[in-house]
Amino acid sequence: MRGRRIIIDFYTAGNRNVGVGEYSYKLAEALYARASDLKGSGITLCYIVPRELVGHFGDDVEYLVGNKFTRTLYRYFPYRCDLFHAVHQFCLVKFMRSSKKSLLTLHDINFIYEKTGRKIEKYRRKIARRISEADRVVVISRFVENDVRRLYPDLDKPLSVIYNGVSDLTAEAAAAASLYPETGEGFLFHISSLQPKKNPELLIDMMCYLPDEKLLLAGNWNTPYGDYLKDKIARKRITNVIPLANVDNTVKSLLFARCKAFLFPSLCEGFGLPPLEAMRFGKPVFLSRLTSLPEVGGEYACYWDELEPKAMASVVKKGLEEWRVSGSPDEVRRWSSRFSWEKCASGYIELYLDMLGN
């Protein structure tokens, strides 16, 4: 039988400071761990990646160099392709005309929570076009599945749920402990893209009611919204919020290891990697009850029922005291270990083989 080729658009793996970039990188890594087995079955994986990642994952996969220009054209190139996988809904390579089968992963349809008026219909149609180009669709949580089925009640494509994995950064944190002694311990921690939907502004206001605590707020501050947050901190003379620029995985792991708790009052999430990364360290996490977060936090997270600074501060105070008395780091770690990149990759490989007719 002729060998078969699966092309996967992992271009966003080049930016691990955003959620979809970390997802792309870790899934590419986890699939590569199975690449030699797939080759033995006559299946070759081919990754579309930025130039700096060509060869990065190893020699058992092929590579196509991507940039903004070539990726918009790849769909028209006559590459031999038995299955094309767009790993998120905004991939510039939407599909490949030469591919026999196409798979789309939908991470969220958060536009129904973020947009208003005509913009909702604009995005609804955009995602509908993406869905129409795929033979199968994967979503990353039951919450997203429910959103998709509600928004597209006439969906006629098979829909599968494959949870994201979560990296275990504990070994990396232990190895880095001597490199960054200045971080200290016992602080509250938040890391995200610092977009308005992540709600970091609310955490800044909340810290006015927690004068004895310190919050390390990490993310991309080089945006107009980042400037607004810095101005708020300065204007209100808030001294217990420490801004941190984009941090690499080593520093992030150390911050998870040394923090007292992780705070994530996000307004909309398709999955929610950072809370589960914190839970791998056995840390208490405080989450909003919105969108997918209760699904990933389960009964092992603390939740804000009211997203109001003073009320949030009360929940944090109470939650930290209860954790001090009866918290169970091992139970939190066990819960988070349900989500692994190995399981995620296995789910995709099973789906690939089914689509290829194995």
Disulfide bonds with the S-S distance in Angstrom:
none
